Amino acid sequence: MLTQKVEKILVTQIEKEAYSSHLYLAMASWAENSGFEGTAQWLYAQSEEEHMHMLKFVAYINERGGKSIIPAIKQPPIDYADIRELFEQVYKHEKYISGSINEIVGICMEDKDYSTNNWIQWFVNEQIEEEKAVKTIIDKLNLIGAHSLYLFDKDIVSMRNTGTKV
């Protein structure tokens, strides 16, 4: 059985996960309309993943005797200056979600809800992976800005993998 505090913060997370899904869907649409097909596909997949995260929270709350509440979702931004700004916003949002997940862990520990704490650890690990993935993309964008070093970097890796000496 969930405590009121744990149930409340998990219900709040439903809204955050739903917003994340909508945010990435809006970003995917912007990317697609801006000619970034690969980025659009990546963001569409992220949107679906966030939707699945929301469903996990809904199911968990209901399974543990709580009541999931499906929220209204605010309109996400629909325009970005460039691809770098878009990914900086993705990274900022993922860090926000990580903070939210960590807050859930804290409340679980305060309320001695070890079952939910155990369950939420999957999301803790997921956020570590999400932040790392987006940070890697931003790093590559930074390399591109430095005289197309990204392509050079890819060439160096492929040369090493094929046994070509530099």
Buried (B, 14 or more C-beta within 10 A) or exposed (E): EBBEEBBBBBBBBBBBBBBBBBBBBBBBBBBBEBEBEEBBEBBBEBBEBBBEBBBBBBEBBEEBEBEBEEBEEEEBEEEBEEBBEBBBBBBEBBBEBBEBBEEBBEBBEEBEBEBBBEBBEEBBEBBEEBBEBBBEBBEBBEBBEEEEBBEEBEEEEEEEEEEEEE
